[in-house]
Amino acid sequence: MRDQVTAANTAPYEIVQCPGGLYAAAVSIDGDGESHDHVRRKMEKWLENTNFAMDDSRKLMGHMIYADDEIKEDLGYHQMVLYAPVKRKMR
């Protein structure tokens, strides 16, 4: 798919290659750093009870969900999916 997208398509944003692997995903309020931090802490707490841990060798990612205006009106905000890279815990 990267071959189909050019820098002109994404300007002013740069095309980057995201490393594969596992990611934990959760939804927060778009544009609200406090919400992002709260959700990230909840993800870390959830991971404590799994066989996975945060993978600090990869970056956190986010994807803004721009649902139609009726949904934003009902919620009062747009949403963002936060992706936290995870890896298996060492045994």
C-alpha positions as semicolon CSV with decimal commas, in nm:
position;residue;x (nm);y (nm);z (nm)
1;M;0,000;0,000;0,000
2;R;0,290;0,238;0,071
3;D;0,374;0,229;-0,300
4;Q;0,030;0,371;-0,375
5;V;0,064;0,671;-0,142
6;T;0,300;0,955;-0,226
7;A;0,438;1,245;-0,025
8;A;0,204;1,470;-0,224
9;N;-0,093;1,267;-0,091
10;T;0,010;1,315;0,273
11;A;0,161;1,665;0,269
12;P;0,241;1,826;0,503
13;Y;0,277;1,495;0,689
14;E;0,565;1,255;0,634
15;I;0,514;0,892;0,533
16;V;0,662;0,660;0,794
17;Q;0,699;0,284;0,811
18;C;0,542;0,149;1,131
19;P;0,702;-0,165;1,269
20;G;0,475;-0,464;1,297
21;G;0,392;-0,646;1,615
22;L;0,122;-0,653;1,875
23;Y;-0,056;-0,342;1,997
24;A;-0,308;-0,290;2,276
25;A;-0,578;-0,044;2,168
26;A;-0,813;0,181;2,364
27;V;-1,023;0,490;2,292
28;S;-0,969;0,835;2,442
29;I;-1,091;1,188;2,377
30;D;-0,918;1,341;2,075
31;G;-0,706;1,645;2,158
32;D;-0,724;1,588;2,535
33;G;-0,382;1,504;2,681
34;E;-0,530;1,429;3,022
35;S;-0,767;1,174;2,867
36;H;-0,479;1,016;2,671
37;D;-0,269;0,988;2,991
38;H;-0,562;0,839;3,184
39;V;-0,628;0,579;2,914
40;R;-0,257;0,494;2,889
41;R;-0,240;0,434;3,267
42;K;-0,547;0,210;3,246
43;M;-0,385;0,014;2,962
44;E;-0,068;-0,032;3,170
45;K;-0,277;-0,148;3,468
46;W;-0,465;-0,394;3,246
47;L;-0,136;-0,532;3,109
48;E;-0,022;-0,618;3,464
49;N;-0,269;-0,910;3,462
50;T;-0,167;-1,045;3,121
51;N;0,135;-1,218;2,970
52;F;0,225;-0,892;2,793
53;A;0,414;-0,574;2,878
54;M;0,467;-0,239;2,708
55;D;0,730;-0,255;2,434
56;D;0,938;0,060;2,473
57;S;1,136;-0,014;2,157
58;R;0,837;0,103;1,949
59;K;0,641;0,426;1,957
60;L;0,285;0,480;2,074
61;M;0,047;0,556;1,791
62;G;-0,291;0,719;1,764
63;H;-0,567;0,733;1,505
64;M;-0,828;1,007;1,513
65;I;-1,178;0,874;1,459
66;Y;-1,373;1,140;1,278
67;A;-1,722;1,003;1,308
68;D;-2,003;1,202;1,159
69;D;-2,109;1,524;1,327
70;E;-2,420;1,368;1,486
71;I;-2,204;1,130;1,689
72;K;-1,971;1,412;1,795
73;E;-2,275;1,620;1,893
74;D;-2,410;1,334;2,108
75;L;-2,072;1,257;2,269
76;G;-1,952;1,616;2,289
77;Y;-1,610;1,528;2,145
78;H;-1,423;1,334;1,877
79;Q;-1,250;1,010;1,970
80;M;-0,895;0,884;1,922
81;V;-0,778;0,525;1,924
82;L;-0,449;0,491;2,112
83;Y;-0,223;0,201;2,016
84;A;0,036;0,091;2,271
85;P;0,301;-0,152;2,145
86;V;0,320;-0,466;2,359
87;K;0,545;-0,771;2,379
88;R;0,539;-1,101;2,562
89;K;0,675;-1,083;2,914
90;M;1,006;-1,255;2,969
91;R;0,965;-1,579;3,162
